[in-house]
Amino acid sequence: MLAAIAQAWQTKIRESNCQDLANVLRSMATAAASLPAEMLAPAAEATALRLHGFESQGLANISWSSGVSESRGVSPMHAASAVVSLKATSFSSQELCNAIWAFATAKVAEGEPFFQAVGDAAYPRLFQLLPVDLANAARAPATVEPRSQASAAAAKEVAEQRFGVWCAAAQRPEDQKTAVVNVLSVVEALGRLDLKESLVSAASAALCDRAQRLDQSYQEQPVLEELRVTTAELALDSVTEPRVLESLPGLCVLWKPPGWSAALEDPKSESDKDFALRRWLQRHFGKSSPIVYDEGETYGLVHRLDRFTSGPLLWAPCYRGLFEARLQFAARQVCKEYLCIGRGWLQLSSGPLHLKAPLKEEIAIDGELRLARSRVNPISGKWAHTEVSEAVLLSGPDREPYTLMKVRLHTGRTHQIRCHLSHEGHPLLGDPVYGGPTPGWSSRHWLHAWRLQLRISSGKVDLQVPVPVDLQETLRRLAPASLQEAYKSRPWLPQTPGKSPSQNSEGTRTRRKVLG
């Protein structure tokens, strides 16, 4: 239907006024992925010729639609940048935000004069922006090169003065949560630029003030010994229930076993209820930590791990710890490293591999369940950055190639490692959702959160969590491709006393011949 409409409209382009052109180009941009470039080109060319006749709203629409369709090579974005620069002072605050987002997304080569003009027009009005619009204005320049740092710096200066006002002015519970989200959004938006220190300090002061009001009924309690586990125990035994690995005032590091869900429960799934982290938290900490009943703040869970991914997970028993830890994530001051095994051999001959394909989360329907997954989407995906820092080449029982990798996350998108490595041609072992192999000797996808580092006001977390027993068993079915490869993996894998790494759980030997 869209293709037929686009084809018919081509004959009427010359009769169309500026508003019609803006509306049609916006509609076409929304469907750009399903329309051939030759159908988009006439509208883009006609629009470029008439840009000087557009009012501010039409130019804002053109900017948005051009930003969406720029990757197809058919948008009038380059011509529009000059016209928008001339008319920027007539734009409303909302239109300025839309235009900034559009040009930043498209990464227009001659963008510097545009950003200067729009920045000059926008700065006097930044104090009038709603918090969410200020976050968007900050986020857009953060997607381009440092040439746009001036407009981001202006947003930062305003945000530092407004953080406290946003949090103090919020009275209703939903507004209070929104204020916290907006503060974190601005910090995250500016996190890629070198503007952090004073911004983070201002955000921290505002968030701590909000947390103090929410924590009035919180009572700090010591963690019972029976709820604790050590990393040494995890290397030796299968620990199938959550436990506390480490605790600071206001923050705990939990051991999350595979199969336990850190996401919000699906009300239609009974299995979600049996293995929901929030139920375990409520059972053991419900009397002292009211936050475990706050669904809007994910029961105090600071971040997530996929259901079948094992490793350390941060939980805050109070709002101060939650906001402090989330601020560290927003400012990208948290180090998260993972170990994973992907199909095929990935050789890092020239240093770390940086995967930066934009990712878009989608919801798939499987019967009565709604399942989230991510896809690479250069047009509307969010910026994502995965670093593969080290790789060990392995061979399976039938000499099929695999690679054990150490991976660092610089952003936190849904299924980011799984999606990026699949897109690169190395889907994870045991991960059929993203095209990975599923041999009978692999019990789950081979992905483990290995290291976690961050600092909050009450102390520092720096924890390495060894590969759990079930993944060790899978790894024993794989052989290093050479002695050098075997040596490279030693710092990451547990050297279990009393048990050879070439033995399975019953103590019988599995063939571990080094392949040449």
N, C-alpha and C positions, 0 to 999 in steps of 0.2 A: 504493500500500500504506500509506504513512504517513498519508495523508488518511483512509483507511478506519479505521485504528486510532484516530486522533484522534477521529473521529466516534463510534465505538463507546464509547470511554472516557468521553465526556461524560456518559453515562448512569450511570457508576459513580463519579463524582467524590465524591459525598457519603459513599460507603463507604470511600474511600481514607484510609489513615493518612498521617502527615506524610512518612515516608520514601518512600512510593509517589508522593506529590505531587512531592517533590523530584526523584525519578528521572525521572518522566514529563515534568516541565517542562524538565529538562535535555535530554532526548531531543528534545522539540519545539523547543527553542531551536536545537539543532544543525541542524534541518531548517526553521528559521523562514522562510527565503526561499521554500520550496516549499509552505508551508501558509498558507491564508487567515487573516486576523486573527480572524475569528469562531470559528475552531477553537482558537486560542490563548487567547482571552479567558476562557472558563470556568475553565481551569486556573489562570490568573493570579489571577482573582478568588477562587477557593477557597483558593489558597495564601496570599493576603494576609490572609484571615480567620483562618488557623491559624498564623500565623508565630510566635506566642509559644510554641507547642508544639514547635518545632524545636530539635534539639540543634545543636551548633556545626557538625558536618559537613554536616547538612542545610541550615543557613543559608548555609554556604559554597557549596554546590551551587546554591542558589537565587540567590545573588549572581551567580555565574558565568552561569547561564542567563538571568538578568534582564539582565545587561550585554549579552549577545548579542542579545536580542530587544527591547531598549529602543526601537530605532528604529522598531519596528512599532507603538508606542504601546499595548502590551498587557501589559507586564511589571509585577510587583509591586515594582519597584525602590524606589519612593518609600516605600512602607510598610516594606519590608525595612530601609531605612537606619536607621529609628528603633530597630527590634528589634536589629539588629546592633550599634548603638552601645551598647545596654544590656548585651549579652552578649559584647562584644569580649574581655574578659579571659579568657574560657573557650576562646577560639580557639587552635589550635596555630599555630606560626609559619607553616606552609604555608597554613593556612586564612586567616590574616591577609593574606598576600600575595595570595591569590586574591580576597579581598573587596576589598582596595585596588584591584586591577586592574579588578574588575567595576564598582565605583562610579565610578572615574576614567573608564573607557571610556564609561559611560552619561552622564557629566556631570550627575549629579543636582543639581537646583537647590538643595535644602536640604542639600547635601553637607558644608557646613562643620562642623556638629556631629559628623557621622559621621567625618570625617577627624581631628578633634580626639580623639575617643574611641579610634579605631583606632590613631592615632599614639601616644597614651599607652600603649596596651596593647602595641604593637609595639616601641617604643624599647628597653625593657629586654632584648628578645630579639634585637635586630638582630645582636649579636655572634655569636649561635648560628646565624644563617642561612648556608646554603651560598652561595657566590659568585653562582650563577645566580639564586637566590631574592632575594638582595639587589639584583641588577640589575633583576629584575622589580618589586620593591617601589619602587625608584627610578624606573623607567620609567613606572609607572602614574600617580603624581601629576603627572608632567611632561606628561600629556595634558590636564590641566584648567587652570583659571585659577589665577593666583598665590595664591588663597586656600589652596591645598594646599602652599604652599612650606615650611611647617613640617615636614611629614613628609618631604619631599624633603631638607630640610636635615639632618634626623636621619640619613637614609641616607648623605648625603654625609660627615658627620662620622665615621661608622663606616668608610665605604669608604676614607677617607684613611689611617686607621690600619691597614686590612687589606690594602691593595694589595701592600705589600712581602711580607707573610706569604703571600699567595696565590702569588706568583711564586717565593718561596724554597722553599715547601713542595712544589711540583710536582717530581717526580722522573722519572716516565715521560715520553717525548716527547709523547704525546697529552695528558697532564695539563698539560705546559708550554704547549702551544698553547691549551688551554682556559683557563688562567690569564690569558694575554694577551687572549683574546677577552672574558673576564669584566671585566677592567679597562677595556677600551675600551667595553664595553656600558654599564657604570655611567656613564662620562663622557658617552657619547652620550645616555643616558636623562636626565641632569641638564642637558644642554646648552642646553635651552630656557629654563632658569631662570638667574637671575643668581648662580650659585654657582661659577663656573668657575675662577678664578685659583688658589686653593690646591688645588683638586681636580686640576687639570691638572698642577700642580707635583708633587703626590704620585704621580700616575699616571706622570709622566715619569721620576721617580727609580726606581720599581719596574720599568718597562719597560727602562730603560737598563741596570739591573743584570742583567736576563734576557738582553738583547742582548749584553752583554760576554762572557757564557759561550758564546754561540752563534757569535760572530765570531772565535774564536781562530785559525781557519785562513784568515780573510779577508785578502787582500793588496790594498791600494789601488793601482790602476794608472791612469795618465793615459789618457784616451780618444784613440784614434788619429784623426788628422785626416781620414782617408778615411771615418770613421764619423760625421763631423759635418756639419751643414747649417745655413745661416742662414735667418732669416725672409725676407730679401730674395730668396734663391734660391727659396723656396717660392712666392713671389708670381709668379715668372717662368716656372718650369719645373715639369713634372710629376715629382714625386719619389715613386716607387712602392715603395720599400723603406724600412723604419724607419731613422731616423737620430737622432743626439743633437743636440738644440737647445741645451742648456745643462747644465752639470754643476757640482755643489757636492760637497764631501767628504760621501760617504754618500748622495747623491741625484742622479739624472739626470732631465732632462726629455726625453722621446723625442718625435720626430715619428711619429705613427701614421697611415699612409696608409689610405684606404678599402680594405676587403677583408681587412685583417689582423685577426686575432682576439686579444683580450686575455683571453678566457674560457678555462676549462679545455677541453681538446680532447674532442670526441666520438670515441671509439675506432672508430666505424663510418664516420666521414667521412674520406675521403682528402684532400679540399680543406682540411680543418682543419689537417692536418699541413703542407701546403705554405705556408700563410699563418698559422702560429701564431707569435705574438711570442716565446713561450718558446723555440722552436727557434732563432730569430735571436739571442736573448740567449745561449743556450748556445753557439752557434757562435762568437760574438765575445767573450764574457766568462766562459766556463765555467772557464778555468784559474785565474782570480783570485777569482771570486765563487761560492762553493759554493751560495749561496742560489738560483741559477738552476736548481738541480735539486730544490728543495724545493717539491713540489706543494702541500703543506698551507699554505704561505705564498705561494701563487700566483706562485712563481718570483721574488719581489721586486716584482711589480707592485703599486703602492699602491692603485689604483682601476681602473675599467674605462671604456672607451668602446665603444659598439655597433660591430659589425663594419664597417658601412658609414658610420660617423661618423669624420670626420678631426679631427686636432687634437693638442694636447700631452697626453702621458700620463706620469705619474710612475713611475719605476722606481728602486728602491733596490738598490745592489750589496752591501749589508750589512744585517744585522738592525737595527742601531741606526737607520739611516736609515729603514728600513721602519716600525719602531714609532713613531719620532718623527713621520713624515708621517701615519701612520694616526691618531695621537693628535690631530693638528690637524684631520683630517676629523671625528673623533668629537666634538670640542669645537666644531665648526662655525666654525672659524677659517680656512677655505679659501674663496677666492672663485673660482667657476667660472662663466664667462659664455659663452654660445653665440650663434651666429647661425643662424637657420632661416627657411624660407619656408613659410607655411601657406596653404591655400585660403581664399578669401574675404577681405574687408576687415575688419581689426580696428582700430578707432579708439580710441586712449587719450585720451579727452577730459578725464578727471578724474584723470590720474596713472597710475602703474603698475598693472597688473592682477595680483592675487595669486590663483593657483589652488591650492586646498588640499584637493581631493577625495582621500580616502584610497585607496591603491592596494594591490591584492593581486596578487602574482606567481602565475601559473599555468603549467603545463607542457602544451603541445600536442604531440600525436604526429603527425608527418608522415612516413609510411612508416617507415623505420628510425630517423629522427632525432627527438630530443626538443627542442622549441623553447620557450624561455621567452617569455612576454609578460605584460603587466600589464592589469588591468581596474580600473575604479573600483568600490569595494566599501565602502559606508558602514558595514557591519556588522563585517566582520573585516579590512578593509584597514588598512595602516600609514599613519601620518601622513606626508604629502608636501606640499612647498611649492615651487611654481614661480612666479617673478616675471617678468612680461613688462614690461620697463622702457621700451622704445622700439619704435616701429612705423613702417614706411614702406609706403605704399600703392602697389601695382604693378598693371599690366595685362599679360596674356599676349598671344600672337600673335593670338588671336581675341577680344581684349578681356575675357577672363575675369579676375576679380579675384583677386589674391594679396596677401599681406602679408609683407614682410621684417621679422623681429623680432629684437631683442636680448633674450636670456633669461638670467636668473640662477637657478641651482639652490641652494636652501637645504637640500635633502635629496638623497639619492642612491638613489632607487628604480629598479628595472629599467624601462628605456624611459620614464622619468618625463616628459620633455618631449613625446615622441611621444604618450603616452597622455593627458596632461592637455590638450594642444592639440586632440587629436581629440575628447575629451569636451566641449570648449568649442565645437566646431563648426569648427575650423580644422586639420584633419589636414595633415601635412606633404606638400609636393610630392614625388612619387616614393616614397611610403610606403604601398603597398597593404595592408600588415598592419593598419594602423590607419585604413583608409578613405581614404587620400590619393589624389589624381589621379596618373596615370602616363603623361603624354604622351611621345611618342617622342623629344622633345628633352631629356628629363631622364634622366640616366644612373644616378642613385641618389637616395636621399632627401636632401633639401637640409637638412643639419644639420651644423654645424661648430663644434667647440670653439674658441672665439676667444681667451679670456683665462684665465690661471691665476695665482693669487696665493696664496702661503703663506710662512711663515717657520719654519725649524727652527734648531737651535743653530749649524749651520755657515754659515748665511746665509739670504738672502731670494730667493724666486723671484717675479718679476713679468713675465710674458711675454704678449705679444699675437702670435698666429699668424695671418697673413693668410689670406684665403679662397683655397683651392687652385685650380689652373688649371681642373680639370673643373667645379667649381661656378661659377667665373667665366663659363665658356662657357654654362652654363644660365642664369645671371643675365642675360646679354646678350640673351636671348630675351624678357625682360620690360622694360617701360617704366615709369618713375615716373608716377604719376597726375597730377603737377603739378610745376612748378619747385621748389616748396617741398619736396615729397617727395624730389626728386632731391638737393637740398642736404642733407637730413637724413641720407642714407646715406653721405655722403662720409667721415666719420671711421672707418667700419668697413671700407670696401672699398679694395683697393690701387689706387693711381693709377700704373699701369705706364708708365714712361718709354718713349717711342718707339712706343707702341701705343695707339690710341684705345680707350676703354672701349666704343665702339660697333663694334669690329671683332672678327671671330672669329679662330680660330687661323691661318687661311690669309691673313689680312689683308684679306679682303673685308668690305664693310660690311653690317651687319644693321640693319634699320629700328628706330630708337629714338625715334620721334616721342613727344613729351610729350603725354599725353592730357589734355584738359580735361574 
